[in-house]
Amino acid sequence: MISWWEMAQWALITFATPLIIALFPFFRVKIGERVLHLMLGFSVGILGGVTFVDILPEAFAIAKELSILSVYVSSGVGVGFFVLLLAERYLLGLQEIHGRHFIHDSSAPDPSRGLMAVGALTFHGFMDGFVIPMGFSAGPAVGIIVSLAITLHQIPDSFAALALSLRAASSRKQIFFSVLATAADTPVGIVFGLLLVSLGNSMIPFGLGLSAGTFIYVSAVDIVPELQHETRSKLVLLSMTLGFLLVSGLSLILPQV
Protein backbone atom coordinates (compact mmCIF):
# COMPACT_ATOMS: atom_id res chain seq x y z
CA MET A 1 0.00 0.00 0.00
CA ILE A 2 1.27 3.43 -0.95
CA SER A 3 1.99 5.80 1.93
CA TRP A 4 0.26 9.15 1.51
CA TRP A 5 2.82 10.69 3.85
CA GLU A 6 5.63 9.48 1.60
CA MET A 7 3.81 10.87 -1.44
CA ALA A 8 3.45 14.21 0.36
CA GLN A 9 7.20 14.27 0.99
CA TRP A 10 8.01 13.68 -2.68
CA ALA A 11 5.43 16.27 -3.68
CA LEU A 12 7.22 18.78 -1.45
CA ILE A 13 10.64 17.85 -2.88
CA THR A 14 9.50 18.12 -6.50
CA PHE A 15 7.69 21.38 -5.74
CA ALA A 16 10.74 22.93 -4.06
CA THR A 17 13.31 22.00 -6.73
CA PRO A 18 12.10 24.43 -9.45
CA LEU A 19 11.58 27.19 -6.85
CA ILE A 20 15.16 26.85 -5.59
CA ILE A 21 16.52 26.99 -9.14
CA ALA A 22 14.38 30.07 -9.78
CA LEU A 23 16.42 31.85 -7.09
CA PHE A 24 19.69 31.37 -9.01
CA PRO A 25 19.46 34.65 -10.98
CA PHE A 26 19.13 36.59 -7.72
CA PHE A 27 22.45 35.13 -6.61
CA ARG A 28 23.90 35.75 -10.09
CA VAL A 29 24.48 32.04 -10.64
CA LYS A 30 24.77 31.23 -14.33
CA ILE A 31 24.69 27.79 -15.92
CA GLY A 32 26.60 27.57 -19.18
CA GLU A 33 25.38 25.76 -22.26
CA ARG A 34 28.09 23.13 -21.87
CA VAL A 35 27.01 22.32 -18.32
CA LEU A 36 23.36 22.19 -19.39
CA HIS A 37 24.21 19.65 -22.10
CA LEU A 38 26.03 17.49 -19.57
CA MET A 39 23.03 17.67 -17.25
CA LEU A 40 20.69 16.71 -20.07
CA GLY A 41 22.93 13.81 -21.04
CA PHE A 42 22.93 12.60 -17.43
CA SER A 43 19.15 12.95 -17.45
CA VAL A 44 18.88 10.76 -20.57
CA GLY A 45 20.87 8.02 -18.86
CA ILE A 46 18.70 8.23 -15.76
CA LEU A 47 15.43 8.07 -17.69
CA GLY A 48 16.71 5.19 -19.81
CA GLY A 49 17.85 3.27 -16.75
CA VAL A 50 14.58 3.79 -14.90
CA THR A 51 12.57 2.73 -17.96
CA PHE A 52 14.44 -0.41 -18.99
CA VAL A 53 15.90 -1.57 -15.68
CA ASP A 54 13.01 -0.83 -13.31
CA ILE A 55 9.66 0.17 -14.78
CA LEU A 56 9.18 -2.23 -17.69
CA PRO A 57 10.45 -5.39 -15.92
CA GLU A 58 8.19 -4.63 -12.95
CA ALA A 59 5.23 -3.88 -15.21
CA PHE A 60 5.50 -7.21 -17.03
CA ALA A 61 6.09 -9.09 -13.76
CA ILE A 62 2.97 -7.57 -12.15
CA ALA A 63 0.92 -8.25 -15.29
CA LYS A 64 1.98 -11.91 -15.19
CA GLU A 65 1.18 -12.13 -11.48
CA LEU A 66 -2.30 -10.73 -12.11
CA SER A 67 -2.79 -12.97 -15.18
CA ILE A 68 -3.00 -9.92 -17.45
CA LEU A 69 -1.83 -10.09 -21.07
CA SER A 70 1.54 -8.44 -21.66
CA VAL A 71 0.00 -6.41 -24.46
CA TYR A 72 -1.74 -4.45 -21.70
CA VAL A 73 1.67 -3.07 -20.67
CA SER A 74 2.72 -2.48 -24.28
CA SER A 75 -0.48 -0.55 -24.90
CA GLY A 76 0.34 1.68 -21.96
CA VAL A 77 3.78 2.39 -23.46
CA GLY A 78 2.17 3.38 -26.75
CA VAL A 79 -0.43 5.60 -25.08
CA GLY A 80 2.21 7.38 -22.98
CA PHE A 81 4.38 7.98 -26.04
CA PHE A 82 1.57 9.33 -28.23
CA VAL A 83 0.00 11.43 -25.47
CA LEU A 84 3.21 13.44 -25.22
CA LEU A 85 3.56 13.49 -29.01
CA LEU A 86 0.12 15.06 -29.38
CA ALA A 87 0.63 17.39 -26.42
CA GLU A 88 3.85 18.76 -27.89
CA ARG A 89 2.28 19.01 -31.32
CA TYR A 90 -0.10 21.60 -29.91
CA LEU A 91 2.05 23.05 -27.12
CA LEU A 92 5.19 23.80 -29.16
CA GLY A 93 7.67 20.92 -29.51
CA LEU A 94 10.05 20.51 -26.57
CA GLN A 95 12.91 19.92 -28.98
CA GLU A 96 12.87 23.70 -29.20
CA ILE A 97 12.49 24.10 -25.45
CA HIS A 98 15.48 21.97 -24.62
CA GLY A 99 17.31 23.29 -27.67
CA ARG A 100 19.92 25.97 -27.22
CA HIS A 101 18.66 27.90 -30.24
CA PHE A 102 15.50 28.84 -28.37
CA ILE A 103 16.88 29.25 -24.88
CA HIS A 104 19.96 31.21 -25.88
CA ASP A 105 18.47 32.98 -28.86
CA SER A 106 19.14 36.70 -28.68
CA SER A 107 16.27 37.70 -30.95
CA ALA A 108 13.23 39.56 -29.66
CA PRO A 109 11.11 37.45 -27.26
CA ASP A 110 7.81 36.07 -28.48
CA PRO A 111 5.58 35.96 -25.36
CA SER A 112 2.87 33.74 -26.86
CA ARG A 113 5.40 31.21 -28.15
CA GLY A 114 7.30 31.27 -24.88
CA LEU A 115 4.19 30.74 -22.78
CA MET A 116 3.17 27.77 -24.95
CA ALA A 117 6.64 26.33 -24.36
CA VAL A 118 6.24 26.81 -20.60
CA GLY A 119 2.88 25.05 -20.94
CA ALA A 120 4.56 22.10 -22.65
CA LEU A 121 7.15 21.86 -19.88
CA THR A 122 4.37 22.04 -17.31
CA PHE A 123 2.61 19.13 -18.97
CA HIS A 124 5.88 17.17 -18.84
CA GLY A 125 6.17 17.94 -15.14
CA PHE A 126 2.61 16.71 -14.61
CA MET A 127 3.46 13.40 -16.31
CA ASP A 128 6.62 13.11 -14.17
CA GLY A 129 4.49 13.41 -11.05
CA PHE A 130 2.02 10.86 -12.39
CA VAL A 131 4.88 8.33 -12.63
CA ILE A 132 5.86 8.51 -8.93
CA PRO A 133 2.82 6.68 -7.46
CA MET A 134 3.11 4.17 -10.32
CA GLY A 135 6.67 3.44 -9.21
CA PHE A 136 5.72 2.93 -5.57
CA SER A 137 2.84 0.69 -6.61
CA ALA A 138 5.49 -1.66 -8.05
CA GLY A 139 7.42 -1.66 -4.76
CA PRO A 140 9.28 0.70 -2.39
CA ALA A 141 12.67 0.21 -4.09
CA VAL A 142 11.29 0.98 -7.56
CA GLY A 143 9.37 3.95 -6.18
CA ILE A 144 12.46 5.48 -4.57
CA ILE A 145 14.56 5.00 -7.72
CA VAL A 146 11.86 6.49 -9.94
CA SER A 147 11.33 9.45 -7.60
CA LEU A 148 15.05 10.19 -7.35
CA ALA A 149 15.36 9.97 -11.13
CA ILE A 150 12.49 12.42 -11.64
CA THR A 151 13.92 14.85 -9.08
CA LEU A 152 17.30 14.82 -10.83
CA HIS A 153 15.62 15.16 -14.22
CA GLN A 154 13.75 18.20 -12.89
CA ILE A 155 16.99 20.16 -12.55
CA PRO A 156 17.75 20.74 -16.26
CA ASP A 157 14.02 21.06 -17.01
CA SER A 158 13.75 23.75 -14.32
CA PHE A 159 16.61 25.70 -15.87
CA ALA A 160 14.87 25.52 -19.24
CA ALA A 161 11.55 26.62 -17.71
CA LEU A 162 13.24 29.53 -15.92
CA ALA A 163 14.98 30.67 -19.11
CA LEU A 164 11.71 30.51 -21.02
CA SER A 165 9.82 32.37 -18.30
CA LEU A 166 12.37 35.18 -18.25
CA ARG A 167 12.21 35.51 -22.04
CA ALA A 168 8.47 35.15 -22.49
CA ALA A 169 7.00 37.08 -19.57
CA SER A 170 6.52 40.82 -19.79
CA SER A 171 6.22 41.39 -16.03
CA ARG A 172 7.48 39.95 -12.76
CA LYS A 173 3.98 38.74 -12.01
CA GLN A 174 3.93 36.61 -15.17
CA ILE A 175 7.39 35.25 -14.36
CA PHE A 176 6.22 34.33 -10.87
CA PHE A 177 3.15 32.45 -12.13
CA SER A 178 5.16 30.68 -14.85
CA VAL A 179 7.71 29.45 -12.29
CA LEU A 180 4.91 28.51 -9.88
CA ALA A 181 3.17 26.48 -12.60
CA THR A 182 6.35 24.51 -13.37
CA ALA A 183 6.78 23.86 -9.63
CA ALA A 184 3.21 22.75 -8.93
CA ASP A 185 2.83 20.52 -11.99
CA THR A 186 4.64 17.50 -10.52
CA PRO A 187 2.73 17.46 -7.19
CA VAL A 188 -0.54 17.71 -9.13
CA GLY A 189 0.60 14.77 -11.25
CA ILE A 190 1.29 12.79 -8.08
CA VAL A 191 -2.33 13.30 -6.98
CA PHE A 192 -3.68 12.04 -10.32
CA GLY A 193 -1.30 9.08 -10.19
CA LEU A 194 -2.66 8.17 -6.77
CA LEU A 195 -6.20 8.35 -8.12
CA LEU A 196 -5.33 5.90 -10.90
CA VAL A 197 -3.66 3.48 -8.47
CA SER A 198 -6.73 3.63 -6.22
CA LEU A 199 -8.83 2.17 -9.05
CA GLY A 200 -7.27 -1.23 -8.44
CA ASN A 201 -4.20 -3.39 -9.03
CA SER A 202 -5.25 -4.11 -12.60
CA MET A 203 -4.43 -0.49 -13.48
CA ILE A 204 -0.84 -0.75 -12.25
CA PRO A 205 0.70 -2.58 -15.27
CA PHE A 206 -0.98 -0.15 -17.67
CA GLY A 207 0.08 2.83 -15.55
CA LEU A 208 3.69 1.64 -15.44
CA GLY A 209 3.63 1.14 -19.21
CA LEU A 210 2.23 4.64 -19.59
CA SER A 211 5.07 5.97 -17.45
CA ALA A 212 7.67 4.10 -19.52
CA GLY A 213 6.18 5.51 -22.72
CA THR A 214 6.52 9.10 -21.49
CA PHE A 215 10.14 8.53 -20.40
CA ILE A 216 11.02 6.96 -23.76
CA TYR A 217 9.49 9.91 -25.58
CA VAL A 218 11.26 12.55 -23.48
CA SER A 219 14.62 10.82 -23.94
CA ALA A 220 14.42 9.74 -27.58
CA VAL A 221 12.44 12.62 -29.08
CA ASP A 222 13.16 15.65 -26.90
CA ILE A 223 16.64 15.41 -25.45
CA VAL A 224 18.79 13.06 -27.54
CA PRO A 225 18.23 14.93 -30.85
CA GLU A 226 19.36 18.13 -29.15
CA LEU A 227 22.53 16.37 -27.98
CA GLN A 228 23.32 14.85 -31.38
CA HIS A 229 25.64 17.69 -32.31
CA GLU A 230 27.47 16.99 -29.06
CA THR A 231 27.86 13.23 -29.53
CA ARG A 232 31.54 13.61 -30.32
CA SER A 233 32.04 14.97 -26.84
CA LYS A 234 33.26 12.19 -24.60
CA LEU A 235 31.93 14.06 -21.58
CA VAL A 236 28.34 14.09 -22.87
CA LEU A 237 28.48 10.37 -23.66
CA LEU A 238 30.06 9.76 -20.28
CA SER A 239 27.29 11.69 -18.54
CA MET A 240 24.67 9.50 -20.27
CA THR A 241 26.52 6.35 -19.24
CA LEU A 242 26.89 7.52 -15.64
CA GLY A 243 23.17 8.27 -15.41
CA PHE A 244 22.31 4.78 -16.62
CA LEU A 245 24.87 3.14 -14.33
CA LEU A 246 23.61 5.14 -11.34
CA VAL A 247 20.08 3.81 -11.79
CA SER A 248 21.35 0.28 -12.41
CA GLY A 249 23.45 0.42 -9.25
CA LEU A 250 20.57 1.70 -7.15
CA SER A 251 18.34 -1.04 -8.55
CA LEU A 252 20.83 -3.65 -7.33
CA ILE A 253 21.42 -2.07 -3.93
CA LEU A 254 18.00 -0.87 -2.74
CA PRO A 255 16.11 -4.20 -2.88
CA GLN A 256 18.74 -5.61 -0.51
CA VAL A 257 18.51 -2.74 1.99
C-alpha positions as CSV (number, residue, x, y, z in Angstrom):
1,M,0.0,0.0,0.0
2,I,1.3,3.4,-0.9
3,S,2.0,5.8,1.9
4,W,0.3,9.1,1.5
5,W,2.8,10.7,3.8
6,E,5.6,9.5,1.6
7,M,3.8,10.9,-1.4
8,A,3.5,14.2,0.4
9,Q,7.2,14.3,1.0
10,W,8.0,13.7,-2.7
11,A,5.4,16.3,-3.7
12,L,7.2,18.8,-1.5
13,I,10.6,17.8,-2.9
14,T,9.5,18.1,-6.5
15,F,7.7,21.4,-5.7
16,A,10.7,22.9,-4.1
17,T,13.3,22.0,-6.7
18,P,12.1,24.4,-9.5
19,L,11.6,27.2,-6.9
20,I,15.2,26.8,-5.6
21,I,16.5,27.0,-9.1
22,A,14.4,30.1,-9.8
23,L,16.4,31.9,-7.1
24,F,19.7,31.4,-9.0
25,P,19.5,34.7,-11.0
26,F,19.1,36.6,-7.7
27,F,22.5,35.1,-6.6
28,R,23.9,35.7,-10.1
29,V,24.5,32.0,-10.6
30,K,24.8,31.2,-14.3
31,I,24.7,27.8,-15.9
32,G,26.6,27.6,-19.2
33,E,25.4,25.8,-22.3
34,R,28.1,23.1,-21.9
35,V,27.0,22.3,-18.3
36,L,23.4,22.2,-19.4
37,H,24.2,19.6,-22.1
38,L,26.0,17.5,-19.6
39,M,23.0,17.7,-17.2
40,L,20.7,16.7,-20.1
41,G,22.9,13.8,-21.0
42,F,22.9,12.6,-17.4
43,S,19.2,12.9,-17.4
44,V,18.9,10.8,-20.6
45,G,20.9,8.0,-18.9
46,I,18.7,8.2,-15.8
47,L,15.4,8.1,-17.7
48,G,16.7,5.2,-19.8
49,G,17.8,3.3,-16.8
50,V,14.6,3.8,-14.9
51,T,12.6,2.7,-18.0
52,F,14.4,-0.4,-19.0
53,V,15.9,-1.6,-15.7
54,D,13.0,-0.8,-13.3
55,I,9.7,0.2,-14.8
56,L,9.2,-2.2,-17.7
57,P,10.5,-5.4,-15.9
58,E,8.2,-4.6,-12.9
59,A,5.2,-3.9,-15.2
60,F,5.5,-7.2,-17.0
61,A,6.1,-9.1,-13.8
62,I,3.0,-7.6,-12.2
63,A,0.9,-8.2,-15.3
64,K,2.0,-11.9,-15.2
65,E,1.2,-12.1,-11.5
66,L,-2.3,-10.7,-12.1
67,S,-2.8,-13.0,-15.2
68,I,-3.0,-9.9,-17.4
69,L,-1.8,-10.1,-21.1
70,S,1.5,-8.4,-21.7
71,V,0.0,-6.4,-24.5
72,Y,-1.7,-4.5,-21.7
73,V,1.7,-3.1,-20.7
74,S,2.7,-2.5,-24.3
75,S,-0.5,-0.6,-24.9
76,G,0.3,1.7,-22.0
77,V,3.8,2.4,-23.5
78,G,2.2,3.4,-26.7
79,V,-0.4,5.6,-25.1
80,G,2.2,7.4,-23.0
81,F,4.4,8.0,-26.0
82,F,1.6,9.3,-28.2
83,V,0.0,11.4,-25.5
84,L,3.2,13.4,-25.2
85,L,3.6,13.5,-29.0
86,L,0.1,15.1,-29.4
87,A,0.6,17.4,-26.4
88,E,3.8,18.8,-27.9
89,R,2.3,19.0,-31.3
90,Y,-0.1,21.6,-29.9
91,L,2.0,23.0,-27.1
92,L,5.2,23.8,-29.2
93,G,7.7,20.9,-29.5
94,L,10.0,20.5,-26.6
95,Q,12.9,19.9,-29.0
96,E,12.9,23.7,-29.2
97,I,12.5,24.1,-25.4
98,H,15.5,22.0,-24.6
99,G,17.3,23.3,-27.7
100,R,19.9,26.0,-27.2
101,H,18.7,27.9,-30.2
102,F,15.5,28.8,-28.4
103,I,16.9,29.2,-24.9
104,H,20.0,31.2,-25.9
105,D,18.5,33.0,-28.9
106,S,19.1,36.7,-28.7
107,S,16.3,37.7,-31.0
108,A,13.2,39.6,-29.7
109,P,11.1,37.5,-27.3
110,D,7.8,36.1,-28.5
111,P,5.6,36.0,-25.4
112,S,2.9,33.7,-26.9
113,R,5.4,31.2,-28.2
114,G,7.3,31.3,-24.9
115,L,4.2,30.7,-22.8
116,M,3.2,27.8,-25.0
117,A,6.6,26.3,-24.4
118,V,6.2,26.8,-20.6
119,G,2.9,25.0,-20.9
120,A,4.6,22.1,-22.6
121,L,7.2,21.9,-19.9
122,T,4.4,22.0,-17.3
123,F,2.6,19.1,-19.0
124,H,5.9,17.2,-18.8
125,G,6.2,17.9,-15.1
126,F,2.6,16.7,-14.6
127,M,3.5,13.4,-16.3
128,D,6.6,13.1,-14.2
129,G,4.5,13.4,-11.0
130,F,2.0,10.9,-12.4
131,V,4.9,8.3,-12.6
132,I,5.9,8.5,-8.9
133,P,2.8,6.7,-7.5
134,M,3.1,4.2,-10.3
135,G,6.7,3.4,-9.2
136,F,5.7,2.9,-5.6
137,S,2.8,0.7,-6.6
138,A,5.5,-1.7,-8.0
139,G,7.4,-1.7,-4.8
140,P,9.3,0.7,-2.4
141,A,12.7,0.2,-4.1
142,V,11.3,1.0,-7.6
143,G,9.4,4.0,-6.2
144,I,12.5,5.5,-4.6
145,I,14.6,5.0,-7.7
146,V,11.9,6.5,-9.9
147,S,11.3,9.4,-7.6
148,L,15.1,10.2,-7.4
149,A,15.4,10.0,-11.1
150,I,12.5,12.4,-11.6
151,T,13.9,14.8,-9.1
152,L,17.3,14.8,-10.8
153,H,15.6,15.2,-14.2
154,Q,13.8,18.2,-12.9
155,I,17.0,20.2,-12.5
156,P,17.8,20.7,-16.3
157,D,14.0,21.1,-17.0
158,S,13.7,23.7,-14.3
159,F,16.6,25.7,-15.9
160,A,14.9,25.5,-19.2
161,A,11.6,26.6,-17.7
162,L,13.2,29.5,-15.9
163,A,15.0,30.7,-19.1
164,L,11.7,30.5,-21.0
165,S,9.8,32.4,-18.3
166,L,12.4,35.2,-18.2
167,R,12.2,35.5,-22.0
168,A,8.5,35.2,-22.5
169,A,7.0,37.1,-19.6
170,S,6.5,40.8,-19.8
171,S,6.2,41.4,-16.0
172,R,7.5,40.0,-12.8
173,K,4.0,38.7,-12.0
174,Q,3.9,36.6,-15.2
175,I,7.4,35.3,-14.4
176,F,6.2,34.3,-10.9
177,F,3.2,32.5,-12.1
178,S,5.2,30.7,-14.8
179,V,7.7,29.5,-12.3
180,L,4.9,28.5,-9.9
181,A,3.2,26.5,-12.6
182,T,6.3,24.5,-13.4
183,A,6.8,23.9,-9.6
184,A,3.2,22.7,-8.9
185,D,2.8,20.5,-12.0
186,T,4.6,17.5,-10.5
187,P,2.7,17.5,-7.2
188,V,-0.5,17.7,-9.1
189,G,0.6,14.8,-11.3
190,I,1.3,12.8,-8.1
191,V,-2.3,13.3,-7.0
192,F,-3.7,12.0,-10.3
193,G,-1.3,9.1,-10.2
194,L,-2.7,8.2,-6.8
195,L,-6.2,8.3,-8.1
196,L,-5.3,5.9,-10.9
197,V,-3.7,3.5,-8.5
198,S,-6.7,3.6,-6.2
199,L,-8.8,2.2,-9.1
200,G,-7.3,-1.2,-8.4
201,N,-4.2,-3.4,-9.0
202,S,-5.2,-4.1,-12.6
203,M,-4.4,-0.5,-13.5
204,I,-0.8,-0.7,-12.3
205,P,0.7,-2.6,-15.3
206,F,-1.0,-0.1,-17.7
207,G,0.1,2.8,-15.6
208,L,3.7,1.6,-15.4
209,G,3.6,1.1,-19.2
210,L,2.2,4.6,-19.6
211,S,5.1,6.0,-17.5
212,A,7.7,4.1,-19.5
213,G,6.2,5.5,-22.7
214,T,6.5,9.1,-21.5
215,F,10.1,8.5,-20.4
216,I,11.0,7.0,-23.8
217,Y,9.5,9.9,-25.6
218,V,11.3,12.5,-23.5
219,S,14.6,10.8,-23.9
220,A,14.4,9.7,-27.6
221,V,12.4,12.6,-29.1
222,D,13.2,15.6,-26.9
223,I,16.6,15.4,-25.4
224,V,18.8,13.1,-27.5
225,P,18.2,14.9,-30.8
226,E,19.4,18.1,-29.1
227,L,22.5,16.4,-28.0
228,Q,23.3,14.9,-31.4
229,H,25.6,17.7,-32.3
230,E,27.5,17.0,-29.1
231,T,27.9,13.2,-29.5
232,R,31.5,13.6,-30.3
233,S,32.0,15.0,-26.8
234,K,33.3,12.2,-24.6
235,L,31.9,14.1,-21.6
236,V,28.3,14.1,-22.9
237,L,28.5,10.4,-23.7
238,L,30.1,9.8,-20.3
239,S,27.3,11.7,-18.5
240,M,24.7,9.5,-20.3
241,T,26.5,6.4,-19.2
242,L,26.9,7.5,-15.6
243,G,23.2,8.3,-15.4
244,F,22.3,4.8,-16.6
245,L,24.9,3.1,-14.3
246,L,23.6,5.1,-11.3
247,V,20.1,3.8,-11.8
248,S,21.3,0.3,-12.4
249,G,23.5,0.4,-9.3
250,L,20.6,1.7,-7.2
251,S,18.3,-1.0,-8.6
252,L,20.8,-3.6,-7.3
253,I,21.4,-2.1,-3.9
254,L,18.0,-0.9,-2.7
255,P,16.1,-4.2,-2.9
256,Q,18.7,-5.6,-0.5
257,V,18.5,-2.7,2.0
